[in-house]
Amino acid sequence: MDTASPTIRAQVEAILEEVRPNLRAHEGDARLADVDDQGNVTLKIEGACRGCPMSALTFGLGVEKMIRERVPEVNEVYYS
């Protein structure tokens, strides 16, 4: 259940909107599945990004890094 601050959710959503054109250019996408009250974020990986060997780099060194830098309240980022 999403009980986290709406501000955290909004900040993560804004980051996803920023990177979404690049993800879609490769027929992939990501959406915010959950933000819990512990600051844990779960992203749902979609399209061609799901199962792609490069997705670890794209999400770990790209998306997750941006989230952690811009939203210090985020504790962990999980993928599903």
C-alpha atoms as one frame of an Amber mdcrd trajectory, in Angstrom:
protein
   0.000   0.000   0.000   1.301   3.411  -0.951   1.484   5.415   2.262   4.533
   7.531   1.437   4.572  11.257   1.048   2.858  12.452  -2.139   5.942  14.600
  -2.689   8.212  11.547  -3.016   5.766   9.964  -5.448   5.550  13.180  -7.490
   9.339  13.553  -7.623   9.840   9.957  -8.782   7.041  10.333 -11.353   8.728
  13.486 -12.699  12.026  11.630 -13.106  10.279   8.808 -14.944   8.621  11.336
 -17.263  12.049  12.807 -17.965  13.634   9.464 -18.926  10.541   7.931 -20.546
  11.289   9.212 -24.095  14.631   7.399 -24.033  13.042   4.207 -22.747  10.284
   4.352 -25.347  12.834   4.930 -28.105  13.973   1.380 -27.333  10.382   0.085
 -27.064  10.554  -0.058 -23.287   9.034   1.809 -20.398   8.828   1.972 -16.623
   6.111   3.031 -14.265   5.989   3.685 -10.572   4.324   0.704  -8.919   4.695
   1.694  -5.258   6.326   3.985  -2.735   6.022   2.733   0.822   6.315   4.629
   4.089   9.915   3.420   4.484  10.981   5.280   1.335  11.198   2.127  -0.780
  10.308   2.634  -4.432   9.167  -0.175  -6.726   9.354   0.367 -10.466   7.579
  -1.862 -12.959   9.775  -2.457 -15.989   7.772  -2.826 -19.182   8.159  -3.535
 -22.881  11.525  -4.369 -24.379  13.316  -3.253 -21.193  11.890  -6.245 -19.362
  14.510  -8.970 -19.548  16.950  -6.903 -21.617  20.579  -7.484 -20.558  21.214
  -3.723 -20.734  18.331  -2.894 -18.387  20.588  -3.339 -15.346  22.751  -0.498
 -16.628  19.835   1.617 -17.800  17.992   1.372 -14.520  20.823   0.916 -12.032
  23.215   3.541 -13.337  20.607   5.747 -14.954  17.131   5.853 -13.501  17.952
   4.656  -9.990  20.937   6.989  -9.745  18.760   9.956 -10.724  16.113   8.984
  -8.180  18.656   8.616  -5.370  20.379  11.906  -6.214  17.217  13.962  -6.547
  15.028  12.320  -3.901  17.209  11.669  -0.835  14.192  10.348   1.097  14.249
   7.215  -1.099  15.755   4.289   0.768  15.749   1.478  -1.828  14.689   1.057
  -5.441  13.210  -2.290  -6.465  12.189  -3.543  -9.893   9.386  -5.878 -10.887
